Amino acid sequence: MKRLYLQLKNHGLYCTMLQKQTLFMKSKIRLSVMRKISVLIFALVLSAQGISQEETRYLTLEDAIAIAKEESPDALAAKHKFRSKYWEYNTFKATYRPKLNLDATLPNLEKSIQSIRQDDGSYIFGSSESAFSSTNMELSQKIGFTGGEVFLRSGIERLDQFYGDSTVTSYRTNPVNIGLQQPLFDFVPYKWDKKIEPLKYKEAKQSYIESMEQVALKTTNLFFDVLLAQMQHKINKINQANNDTLYEIAKGRYNIGTIAENELLQLELQLLKSNAAVEESKLDLENKLFQLKSFLKFPEETSVELVPPKEVPRFDVGAQQAVRQARDNQSKALAFERRLMEANRDVNKARKQNRFSAEIQAVYGLTQKALDFTDAYNDPSDQQRLSVGISVPIIDGGLAKGKIRMAESNRELVRSEVEQDRIDFRQEVYLQVMQFNMQDNQLRIAAKSDTVARKRYNVTKQRYMIGKISITELNIAQEEKDNAQLGYIRALYDYWRNYYQLRKQTLYNFRDNQEIQVNPEELLEK
């Protein structure tokens, strides 16, 4: 009994010393906190007196994405790329619209020595001076489905010839000329362009939307990189404070002989590691923040604090629906159809060219000549011109046949590639859907693991404080707690990354059940 009494007495003495040691450390921590508060108050006072204070911006993921779609270099590049495609499509349409041209020569002066006919019919060399002026207006229209062109022309010419002190002026008019230029048996680009060009324009629109979703995806990556760095730095600072407290307590225990020197050294080493980790995580955080602010075009002096997403949308995506939306919306799917059309066009072009070809040119109109302007339009005469030209290769050394075989071989290659690309395309969408659908459960597991790991660490820490467990168990609990905290942020990261990846692949907003669209006119105005 006496022995038991001494053990209890010693244990009580130990607990009393431990309590005193703990109270001492708490008072020391309070003093340190008070000093930090004093420094902070002093800094605020100085700021109020005129010293500039950094602007702090609190950013959610949605805010960062909205800013990136307006300000980021990637968004601006995508916008200008779409504008280029827009004007390329409008240029194609303008090619087949009516055109009105005015040509004029005002005037063409000429002075030369040439043969001049005499009254008796003989010729002598003499000086000749003349001025020639003309004005012609033409309205033309391409005939797309035939590859020809019709035109309507009207013009007037004036010739002034100078002979010493006299001038002879004459006029020639073409009040109206109607003409046709029509190739026969030739390759007609319009038949293919009217199918391919609208498809290319739609492909450009969908590609722009994909670029915007890629901007959202890149912003998500940068956002969570910073968020993970912030969380890691916060964890490291908390661990640093905890390790400092534990080390001070351990020194007290070591002084009364309740722990071995090895355990004290292990705690000191843990504190040194935590000090180094704080410095490293701070540098990593600053680097990640710089990348995010640079992408969002924030001023360098802006202080940014990220707000983690508190809620995530809960919904499942059907694989068949996702594949259907991707097939209808994505630029890659439109490119499959365009590539096949272009391959068929090239075969048709190779067959039409380097073969028998012909062209008809026909003009009918009115013309008149006169020495006076008022008579130049009186009683005009008919004017007709008709020409038919043909081109027939007699011997080409197999050039035409070779080009046709090359085009046909390339078409088969494109067909094979498109077929394989379509299979890969569907598989990518299926995998993306499966990966997204499992993220909700992964997020729940990560959140629960974070809660459990925090509780376990707090219990383990209290048990270590009263000497029930070793430092090794405490270190393990701390590591698990840190990993669980970071694991939850990574689970959030995976969810939103897969969410925007799925949007990019399908160009469909499954949360609101609507297609992601863009108004081209708005892009041209900005």
C-alpha positions as CSV (number, residue, x, y, z in Angstrom):
1,M,0.0,0.0,0.0
2,K,2.8,2.4,0.9
3,R,4.4,1.7,-2.5
4,L,1.1,2.4,-4.3
5,Y,0.7,5.6,-2.3
6,L,4.2,6.8,-3.4
7,Q,3.4,6.0,-7.0
8,L,0.2,8.0,-6.9
9,K,2.0,10.8,-5.1
10,N,4.7,10.9,-7.7
11,H,2.1,10.8,-10.5
12,G,0.3,13.7,-8.8
13,L,3.5,15.7,-8.5
14,Y,4.3,15.0,-12.2
15,C,0.8,16.1,-13.2
16,T,1.2,19.3,-11.2
17,M,4.5,20.1,-12.8
18,L,3.0,19.3,-16.2
19,Q,0.1,21.7,-15.5
20,K,2.5,24.4,-14.4
21,Q,4.6,23.8,-17.5
22,T,1.5,24.0,-19.7
23,L,0.4,27.2,-17.9
24,F,3.8,28.7,-18.5
25,M,3.7,27.8,-22.2
26,K,0.2,29.3,-22.5
27,S,1.3,32.5,-20.9
28,K,4.3,32.6,-23.3
29,I,2.1,32.0,-26.3
30,R,-0.3,34.8,-25.1
31,L,2.6,37.1,-24.7
32,S,3.7,36.3,-28.3
33,V,0.2,36.8,-29.6
34,M,-0.1,40.1,-27.8
35,R,3.1,41.3,-29.4
36,K,1.9,40.3,-32.8
37,I,-1.4,42.1,-32.2
38,S,0.6,45.2,-31.2
39,V,2.6,45.1,-34.3
40,L,-0.5,44.7,-36.4
41,I,-2.2,47.7,-34.7
42,F,0.9,49.8,-35.3
43,A,0.9,48.8,-39.0
44,L,-2.8,49.8,-39.3
45,V,-2.1,53.1,-37.7
46,L,0.7,53.8,-40.1
47,S,-1.6,52.8,-42.9
48,A,-4.2,55.3,-41.8
49,Q,-1.6,58.0,-41.8
50,G,-0.9,57.6,-45.5
51,I,1.2,54.5,-46.0
52,S,-0.3,52.5,-48.9
53,Q,-2.0,49.2,-48.0
54,E,-2.4,46.4,-50.5
55,E,-5.8,45.8,-52.0
56,T,-7.1,42.3,-51.1
57,R,-9.4,40.6,-53.6
58,Y,-11.4,37.6,-52.5
59,L,-11.9,35.3,-55.4
60,T,-14.3,32.4,-55.9
61,L,-13.8,29.9,-58.7
62,E,-16.7,31.4,-60.6
63,D,-15.3,34.9,-60.3
64,A,-11.9,33.8,-61.5
65,I,-13.4,32.1,-64.5
66,A,-15.6,35.1,-65.4
67,I,-12.5,37.4,-65.3
68,A,-10.4,35.0,-67.3
69,K,-12.9,34.8,-70.1
70,E,-12.7,38.5,-70.5
71,E,-9.1,39.4,-69.6
72,S,-6.8,36.4,-70.1
73,P,-4.4,36.2,-73.1
74,D,-6.0,32.9,-74.1
75,A,-9.5,34.4,-74.3
76,L,-8.3,37.3,-76.3
77,A,-6.4,35.0,-78.7
78,A,-9.5,32.8,-79.2
79,K,-11.6,35.9,-79.9
80,H,-9.3,37.2,-82.6
81,K,-9.0,33.8,-84.1
82,F,-12.8,33.5,-84.4
83,R,-13.0,37.0,-85.9
84,S,-10.5,35.9,-88.6
85,K,-12.7,32.9,-89.4
86,Y,-15.8,35.1,-89.4
87,W,-14.4,37.5,-92.0
88,E,-13.1,34.6,-94.0
89,Y,-16.6,33.2,-94.2
90,N,-18.0,36.6,-95.1
91,T,-15.4,36.9,-97.9
92,F,-16.6,33.6,-99.3
93,K,-20.2,34.9,-99.4
94,A,-19.1,38.2,-100.9
95,T,-17.4,36.4,-103.8
96,Y,-20.8,35.4,-105.1
97,R,-22.6,38.7,-104.6
98,P,-23.1,41.3,-107.4
99,K,-20.2,43.7,-108.0
100,L,-20.2,47.1,-109.5
101,N,-16.9,48.5,-110.7
102,L,-15.9,51.8,-112.3
103,D,-12.7,52.0,-114.4
104,A,-11.5,55.4,-115.8
105,T,-8.5,56.8,-117.7
106,L,-8.4,60.6,-117.2
107,P,-6.5,61.1,-119.6
108,N,-3.8,59.2,-121.4
109,L,-1.5,61.7,-123.1
110,E,0.8,60.5,-125.9
111,K,3.4,62.4,-128.2
112,S,5.3,60.4,-130.8
113,I,6.6,60.2,-134.3
114,Q,4.6,57.9,-136.6
115,S,3.5,57.5,-140.2
116,I,0.9,59.9,-141.3
117,R,-1.3,59.3,-144.4
118,Q,-1.4,62.2,-146.9
119,D,-4.3,63.2,-149.2
120,D,-2.8,61.4,-152.2
121,G,-2.6,58.2,-150.2
122,S,1.1,58.3,-149.5
123,Y,2.7,58.2,-145.9
124,I,5.3,60.4,-144.3
125,F,6.7,60.4,-140.8
126,G,5.4,63.2,-138.7
127,S,4.8,64.3,-135.1
128,S,1.6,63.1,-133.5
129,E,0.0,64.2,-130.2
130,S,-3.1,62.8,-128.7
131,A,-5.1,62.5,-125.5
132,F,-7.2,59.5,-124.8
133,S,-9.9,59.3,-122.0
134,S,-12.3,56.6,-121.1
135,T,-14.9,55.7,-118.5
136,N,-16.4,52.2,-118.1
137,M,-18.9,50.8,-115.5
138,E,-19.5,47.1,-115.1
139,L,-22.0,45.2,-113.1
140,S,-21.0,41.5,-112.7
141,Q,-22.4,38.4,-111.0
142,K,-20.9,35.0,-110.7
143,I,-23.0,32.0,-111.5
144,G,-22.0,29.7,-108.7
145,F,-23.5,26.4,-109.8
146,T,-22.1,26.6,-113.3
147,G,-18.8,28.4,-112.5
148,G,-19.6,31.1,-115.1
149,E,-20.1,34.9,-114.9
150,V,-22.5,37.4,-116.5
151,F,-21.9,41.1,-116.8
152,L,-23.5,44.3,-117.9
153,R,-21.2,47.1,-119.2
154,S,-21.5,50.7,-120.3
155,G,-18.7,53.0,-121.3
156,I,-17.6,56.0,-123.3
157,E,-14.2,56.9,-124.9
158,R,-12.9,60.2,-126.1
159,L,-9.9,60.8,-128.4
160,D,-8.3,64.2,-128.9
161,Q,-5.7,64.5,-131.8
162,F,-3.6,67.6,-132.0
163,Y,-2.5,68.9,-135.5
164,G,-0.6,72.2,-135.2
165,D,-3.2,74.8,-134.3
166,S,-6.2,72.5,-134.7
167,T,-7.7,69.7,-132.6
168,V,-9.9,66.9,-133.8
169,T,-12.1,65.3,-131.1
170,S,-14.1,62.1,-131.5
171,Y,-16.2,59.8,-129.3
172,R,-17.0,56.1,-129.1
173,T,-19.7,54.8,-126.9
174,N,-20.9,51.5,-125.7
175,P,-24.3,52.3,-124.1
176,V,-24.9,48.7,-123.1
177,N,-23.1,45.4,-123.4
178,I,-24.3,42.1,-122.0
179,G,-21.8,39.3,-121.8
180,L,-21.3,35.7,-120.5
181,Q,-18.2,33.8,-119.7
182,Q,-18.9,30.1,-119.1
183,P,-16.4,27.3,-118.7
184,L,-17.6,23.8,-119.9
185,F,-16.7,20.4,-118.4
186,D,-14.6,22.2,-115.8
187,F,-14.2,21.9,-112.0
188,V,-16.8,24.1,-110.2
189,P,-15.5,25.2,-106.8
190,Y,-18.8,26.7,-105.7
191,K,-20.6,23.4,-105.6
192,W,-18.2,22.3,-102.9
193,D,-17.6,25.6,-101.2
194,K,-21.3,26.2,-100.5
195,K,-21.2,22.9,-98.4
196,I,-17.7,23.2,-96.9
197,E,-17.5,26.9,-96.0
198,P,-20.6,27.1,-93.8
199,L,-19.4,23.9,-92.1
200,K,-16.0,25.5,-91.5
201,Y,-17.7,28.6,-90.0
202,K,-19.8,26.5,-87.7
203,E,-16.6,24.6,-86.7
204,A,-14.9,28.0,-85.9
205,K,-17.8,29.0,-83.7
206,Q,-17.7,25.7,-81.8
207,S,-14.0,25.9,-81.6
208,Y,-14.3,29.3,-79.9
209,I,-16.7,27.9,-77.3
210,E,-14.2,25.1,-76.7
211,S,-11.5,27.7,-76.2
212,M,-13.6,29.4,-73.6
213,E,-14.2,26.2,-71.8
214,Q,-10.4,25.5,-72.0
215,V,-9.9,29.0,-70.4
216,A,-12.3,27.9,-67.6
217,L,-10.4,24.6,-67.3
218,K,-7.0,26.4,-67.1
219,T,-8.4,28.9,-64.6
220,T,-9.6,26.0,-62.5
221,N,-6.1,24.4,-62.6
222,L,-4.4,27.7,-61.6
223,F,-7.1,28.4,-58.9
224,F,-6.7,25.1,-57.2
225,D,-2.9,25.2,-57.5
226,V,-3.0,28.4,-55.4
227,L,-5.7,26.9,-53.1
228,L,-3.6,23.8,-52.5
229,A,-0.5,26.0,-51.9
230,Q,-2.5,28.2,-49.5
231,M,-3.7,25.2,-47.6
232,Q,-0.2,23.6,-47.5
233,H,1.2,26.9,-46.1
234,K,-1.5,27.2,-43.6
235,I,-1.0,23.6,-42.4
236,N,2.8,24.1,-42.2
237,K,2.3,27.2,-40.0
238,I,-0.1,25.4,-37.7
239,N,2.3,22.5,-37.5
240,Q,5.1,24.9,-36.8
241,A,3.2,26.4,-33.9
242,N,2.2,22.9,-32.6
243,N,5.8,21.6,-32.9
244,D,7.1,24.7,-31.1
245,T,4.7,24.1,-28.2
246,L,5.5,20.4,-28.0
247,Y,9.2,21.1,-28.1
248,E,8.9,23.6,-25.2
249,I,6.9,21.1,-23.2
250,A,9.4,18.3,-24.0
251,K,12.2,20.4,-22.7
252,G,10.4,20.7,-19.4
253,R,9.8,17.0,-19.3
254,Y,13.5,16.3,-20.1
255,N,14.6,18.6,-17.3
256,I,12.6,16.6,-14.8
257,G,13.8,13.3,-16.3
258,T,10.5,12.0,-17.6
259,I,11.6,11.6,-21.3
260,A,14.8,10.5,-22.9
261,E,17.1,12.9,-24.8
262,N,16.3,11.0,-28.0
263,E,12.7,12.0,-27.9
264,L,13.6,15.6,-27.2
265,L,16.0,15.6,-30.2
266,Q,13.3,14.1,-32.4
267,L,10.9,16.9,-31.4
268,E,13.6,19.5,-32.1
269,L,14.2,17.9,-35.5
270,Q,10.5,18.0,-36.2
271,L,10.4,21.7,-35.3
272,L,13.4,22.5,-37.6
273,K,11.6,20.6,-40.4
274,S,8.4,22.5,-39.9
275,N,10.3,25.8,-40.0
276,A,11.9,24.8,-43.3
277,A,8.5,23.7,-44.6
278,V,6.9,27.0,-43.8
279,E,9.6,28.9,-45.9
280,E,9.3,26.5,-48.8
281,S,5.5,26.6,-48.9
282,K,5.5,30.4,-48.7
283,L,7.8,30.5,-51.8
284,D,5.6,28.0,-53.6
285,L,2.5,30.0,-52.7
286,E,3.9,33.2,-54.0
287,N,4.9,31.5,-57.3
288,K,1.4,30.0,-57.8
289,L,-0.2,33.4,-57.0
290,F,2.0,35.1,-59.5
291,Q,0.9,32.7,-62.2
292,L,-2.8,33.2,-61.4
293,K,-2.6,37.0,-61.2
294,S,-0.7,37.1,-64.5
295,F,-3.3,35.0,-66.2
296,L,-6.1,37.2,-64.8
297,K,-4.2,40.4,-65.6
298,F,-4.2,41.5,-62.0
299,P,-1.7,44.2,-60.9
300,E,1.3,42.8,-59.2
301,E,0.6,44.6,-55.9
302,T,-2.9,43.1,-55.6
303,S,-3.3,40.7,-52.7
304,V,-5.5,37.7,-53.6
305,E,-7.3,35.5,-51.1
306,L,-9.1,32.5,-52.6
307,V,-12.5,31.3,-51.4
308,P,-12.8,27.5,-51.7
309,P,-16.1,26.3,-53.4
310,K,-18.5,25.5,-50.6
311,E,-21.1,23.7,-52.7
312,V,-20.9,21.5,-55.8
313,P,-23.7,20.7,-58.2
314,R,-25.1,17.2,-57.7
315,F,-26.2,15.4,-60.9
316,D,-25.3,12.4,-63.0
317,V,-24.6,12.5,-66.7
318,G,-25.8,9.8,-69.1
319,A,-23.1,8.4,-71.4
320,Q,-25.4,8.2,-74.5
321,Q,-26.6,11.8,-74.0
322,A,-23.0,13.0,-73.6
323,V,-21.9,11.2,-76.8
324,R,-24.9,12.6,-78.7
325,Q,-24.2,16.2,-77.6
326,A,-20.5,15.8,-78.4
327,R,-21.3,14.5,-81.8
328,D,-23.6,17.4,-82.6
329,N,-21.7,20.2,-81.0
330,Q,-18.0,19.6,-80.9
331,S,-15.7,21.1,-83.6
332,K,-13.8,17.8,-83.8
333,A,-17.0,16.0,-84.8
334,L,-17.8,18.7,-87.4
335,A,-14.2,18.4,-88.7
336,F,-14.8,14.7,-89.5
337,E,-17.5,15.6,-91.9
338,R,-15.5,18.5,-93.4
339,R,-12.4,16.3,-94.0
340,L,-14.5,13.8,-95.9
341,M,-16.1,16.5,-98.1
342,E,-12.7,18.0,-98.8
343,A,-11.3,14.6,-99.8
344,N,-14.3,14.1,-102.2
345,R,-13.8,17.6,-103.6
346,D,-10.1,16.9,-104.3
347,V,-11.0,13.7,-106.2
348,N,-13.6,15.6,-108.3
349,K,-11.1,18.4,-109.0
350,A,-8.4,15.9,-110.1
351,R,-10.9,14.2,-112.5
352,K,-12.1,17.5,-114.0
353,Q,-8.7,19.2,-114.5
354,N,-6.1,18.1,-117.1
355,R,-8.9,16.7,-119.2
356,F,-11.0,18.1,-122.1
357,S,-12.2,21.6,-121.3
358,A,-14.0,24.3,-123.2
359,E,-15.1,27.9,-122.6
360,I,-17.7,30.1,-124.2
361,Q,-17.5,33.9,-124.3
362,A,-20.5,35.8,-125.7
363,V,-21.1,39.5,-125.8
364,Y,-24.0,41.4,-127.3
365,G,-24.4,45.2,-127.1
366,L,-24.7,48.6,-128.8
367,T,-22.0,50.9,-130.0
368,Q,-21.6,54.3,-131.8
369,K,-19.0,56.8,-132.8
370,A,-19.3,60.5,-133.5
371,L,-17.4,63.7,-133.6
372,D,-19.8,65.4,-131.2
373,F,-20.8,64.1,-127.7
374,T,-24.5,64.6,-128.3
375,D,-24.4,62.3,-131.4
376,A,-22.4,59.6,-129.7
377,Y,-25.6,58.0,-128.3
378,N,-27.8,58.5,-131.4
379,D,-28.9,55.4,-133.4
380,P,-26.2,53.0,-132.0
381,S,-25.2,50.0,-134.0
382,D,-25.3,46.3,-133.0
383,Q,-22.1,44.8,-131.6
384,Q,-21.7,41.0,-131.2
385,R,-18.9,38.8,-130.3
386,L,-18.9,35.0,-129.8
387,S,-15.9,32.8,-129.1
388,V,-15.6,29.2,-128.2
389,G,-12.2,27.9,-127.0
390,I,-11.3,24.3,-126.2
391,S,-8.3,22.7,-124.6
392,V,-7.5,19.0,-125.1
393,P,-4.4,17.4,-123.7
394,I,-3.1,15.0,-126.3
395,I,-0.1,13.5,-124.4
396,D,0.5,14.2,-120.7
397,G,2.7,11.3,-119.8
398,G,0.1,10.0,-117.3
399,L,0.0,13.3,-115.3
400,A,-3.8,13.4,-115.1
401,K,-4.1,9.7,-114.2
402,G,-1.5,10.1,-111.5
403,K,-3.2,13.0,-109.9
404,I,-6.5,11.2,-109.9
405,R,-5.0,8.1,-108.2
406,M,-3.3,10.3,-105.6
407,A,-6.5,12.1,-104.8
408,E,-8.5,8.8,-104.6
409,S,-5.8,7.2,-102.4
410,N,-5.8,10.3,-100.1
411,R,-9.6,10.0,-99.8
412,E,-9.4,6.4,-98.6
413,L,-6.7,7.4,-96.1
414,V,-9.0,10.2,-94.8
415,R,-11.9,7.9,-94.5
416,S,-9.8,5.4,-92.5
417,E,-8.5,8.1,-90.2
418,V,-11.9,9.6,-89.6
419,E,-13.4,6.2,-88.8
420,Q,-10.7,5.6,-86.2
421,D,-10.9,9.2,-84.9
422,R,-14.7,8.7,-84.4
423,I,-14.1,5.6,-82.4
424,D,-11.5,7.3,-80.2
425,F,-13.8,10.3,-79.9
426,R,-16.7,8.3,-78.5
427,Q,-14.4,6.4,-76.1
428,E,-12.9,9.7,-74.8
429,V,-16.4,11.0,-74.0
430,Y,-17.5,7.7,-72.4
431,L,-14.4,7.7,-70.1
432,Q,-14.9,11.4,-69.2
433,V,-18.5,10.7,-68.2
434,M,-17.6,7.8,-66.1
435,Q,-14.8,9.8,-64.4
436,F,-17.1,12.7,-63.7
437,N,-19.9,10.5,-62.3
438,M,-17.6,9.0,-59.7
439,Q,-16.3,12.4,-58.4
440,D,-19.3,13.0,-56.2
441,N,-18.7,9.9,-54.2
442,Q,-15.0,10.6,-54.0
443,L,-15.7,14.1,-52.7
444,R,-17.9,12.7,-49.9
445,I,-15.2,10.2,-48.9
446,A,-12.6,12.9,-48.9
447,A,-14.8,15.2,-46.7
448,K,-15.4,12.5,-44.2
449,S,-11.8,11.5,-44.1
450,D,-10.8,15.1,-43.4
451,T,-13.2,15.2,-40.4
452,V,-12.1,11.9,-39.0
453,A,-8.4,12.7,-39.4
454,R,-8.8,16.1,-37.6
455,K,-10.6,14.4,-34.6
456,R,-8.0,11.7,-34.5
457,Y,-5.1,14.2,-34.4
458,N,-6.8,16.2,-31.6
459,V,-7.3,13.1,-29.5
460,T,-3.8,11.8,-30.2
461,K,-2.3,15.2,-29.3
462,Q,-4.1,15.3,-26.0
463,R,-3.0,11.7,-25.2
464,Y,0.6,12.7,-26.0
465,M,0.4,15.7,-23.7
466,I,-0.4,13.4,-20.7
467,G,2.3,11.0,-21.7
468,K,0.0,8.1,-22.9
469,I,1.6,7.7,-26.4
470,S,4.9,8.2,-28.1
471,I,6.0,11.0,-30.4
472,T,5.9,8.5,-33.3
473,E,2.2,8.0,-33.0
474,L,1.6,11.8,-32.8
475,N,3.7,12.3,-36.0
476,I,1.7,9.7,-37.8
477,A,-1.6,11.3,-36.8
478,Q,-0.4,14.7,-37.8
479,E,0.7,13.4,-41.2
480,E,-2.6,11.7,-41.8
481,K,-4.4,14.9,-40.7
482,D,-2.4,17.0,-43.2
483,N,-2.9,14.5,-46.0
484,A,-6.7,14.4,-45.4
485,Q,-7.0,18.2,-45.5
486,L,-5.1,18.4,-48.7
487,G,-7.0,15.3,-50.0
488,Y,-10.3,17.1,-49.6
489,I,-9.0,20.1,-51.6
490,R,-7.7,17.7,-54.3
491,A,-11.1,16.0,-54.5
492,L,-12.7,19.4,-55.0
493,Y,-10.0,20.1,-57.7
494,D,-10.8,16.8,-59.4
495,Y,-14.5,17.5,-59.4
496,W,-14.3,20.9,-61.0
497,R,-11.6,19.9,-63.4
498,N,-13.7,17.0,-64.7
499,Y,-16.8,19.2,-64.7
500,Y,-15.2,21.7,-67.1
501,Q,-13.5,19.0,-69.1
502,L,-16.9,17.4,-69.7
503,R,-18.3,20.8,-70.8
504,K,-15.5,21.3,-73.2
505,Q,-15.9,17.8,-74.8
506,T,-19.7,18.1,-75.2
507,L,-20.3,21.9,-75.3
508,Y,-23.3,21.2,-73.2
509,N,-24.2,22.5,-69.7
510,F,-25.6,19.4,-68.0
511,R,-26.3,21.3,-64.8
512,D,-28.8,23.6,-66.6
513,N,-29.6,21.1,-69.4
514,Q,-28.8,23.5,-72.3
515,E,-26.3,23.9,-75.1
516,I,-23.4,26.3,-74.6
517,Q,-23.8,28.9,-77.4
518,V,-22.2,32.1,-78.5
519,N,-23.5,35.2,-80.3
520,P,-21.0,36.1,-83.1
521,E,-22.2,39.7,-83.3
522,E,-21.2,40.3,-79.6
523,L,-17.7,39.0,-80.4
524,L,-17.3,41.5,-83.2
525,E,-18.4,44.4,-81.1
526,K,-16.0,43.8,-78.2
